[in-house]
Amino acid sequence: MRDLVVVTRNVPGDWRSFLESADLEVQMAQDGDAVLPRVAFLHGIGGASAVCGMLTDRWDREAFEAAGSRLRVVANFAVGHNNVDLAEATRRGVAVTNTPDVLTEATADAAFGLLIAAARRFGEGERVVRAGGFHGWGPSDYLGQDIAGRTLGIIGPGRIGSAIARRSRGWSMRVVYAHAEQKEGFEREFAAERLSLPELLAVSDFISLSIPFTSATRHLIGARELSLMKPTAVLINTARGPVVDEVALVRALRERRIFAAGLDVYEEEPKLTPGLRDLENVVLLPHLGSATFETRAAMGRLMAENVVAVLRGRVPEHLVNRDWRPR
C-alpha cells in the first residue's frame, strides 16, 4: 500500500510530479484554493502518511487524532510554524518541516518595497490618481520621508533581516539591530550596531520586523514601543501579524504619532483591525511577501523533498522539531 500525501491547498511548481515519482499517492483535500474550513481539514487528512499544508491549517491534538496513526510528517508550506503544536507532534513521532531560505530574497524585496511606498506615500498617491483626483503637480503635495542616509532598524537579524539590510546599501543607510544575542557576522557585513529594543526604536527612521511569532514576541511592538518611535518613523512588518498590537498601531497612525506603516501580515489575518483600512498613512498588502513564480515553486519543491525524506526514513534538511527521530 502506497503512502498517502494529502495537500490542503494547491501551490505552484512541480511538487506533485516529484511526489508521484517517489511512488507516493497524492490527494488534494479540496478542488479550489481557498482556506480549508476546519471541518473539511479534519475530514480530509484522515489516513494520510504526510500532510502538506499552510499556516492556516491548525495542528492541535484534535488534528493529529483526526489524521490517525499513519501520519509521519506535517510539511508546512511556509517558514513559520506557529500553527503546529510541536510538542504534540514530537510526542506522536511526527516530523514537522518548513520551507526556509528559498523565500528570503522575495520577502526582503517586499519589505523594502513597503518601506519605500510608505515613506513616499505611494499608496495614497496611487489611490488619488485612480479616483480621478490628480489635477496637476503641487509643491506641497504628498510630502514624504527621505530614505537615503537614514537609519534602518532591523528587529530580527536573520536571513530575511540580513537581506533587507543588504538592500539598504543602495541608500547608504546606517543599520542598527536588536537581538537577544550579538550577531558578529551581521555587524561586520553591514557595519551594524547592536542596540536594546528601546534604543533602536528611538533612533531608527525605519523599523523592519523579521522575527518569528512566539509567545515571547506577541505584541512585541505595542503602545509603549510605538511611543518611543520618532514622529517621522515608518514601521514595516513582513514577519507575523501578532508581533504588532494593531489596536495600538491604529491609534498611533491616526494620531500621527508615527509617520506611516507598511504591513504584509495582520494580527487576525485575513481580518483587519477596525480602523486600519481607513487610514491613509498605512500601506496594506495581502500577505504576498513570497509571491513570485520562482519562489513559490521553490517552496513547493522543498515541501515535497521534506515529505520524501521522512517517508524514506531520513531526517529532512528542514526539520523544525529537532527532538524528532525517524520511526
Buried (B, 14 or more C-beta within 10 A) or exposed (E): EEBBBBBBBBBBBEBBEBBBEBEBBBEBBBEEEEBBEEEBBBEBBBBBBBBBBBBBBBBEEEBBBBBEEEBBBBBBBBBBBBBBBBEBBBBBEBBBBBBBBBBBBBBBBBBBBBBBBBBBBBBBBEEBEEEEEEEEEEEEEEEBBEBEEBBBBBBBBBBBBBBBBBBBEEBEBBBBBBBEEEBEEBBEBBEBBBBEBEBBBBBBBBBBBBBBBEEEBBBBBBBEBBEBBBEBBBBBBBBBBBBBBBBBBBBBBBEEBBBBBBBBBBBEBEEBBEBBEEBEBBBBBEBEBBBBEEBBBBBBBBBBBBBBBBBEEEEBEBBBBEEBEBE
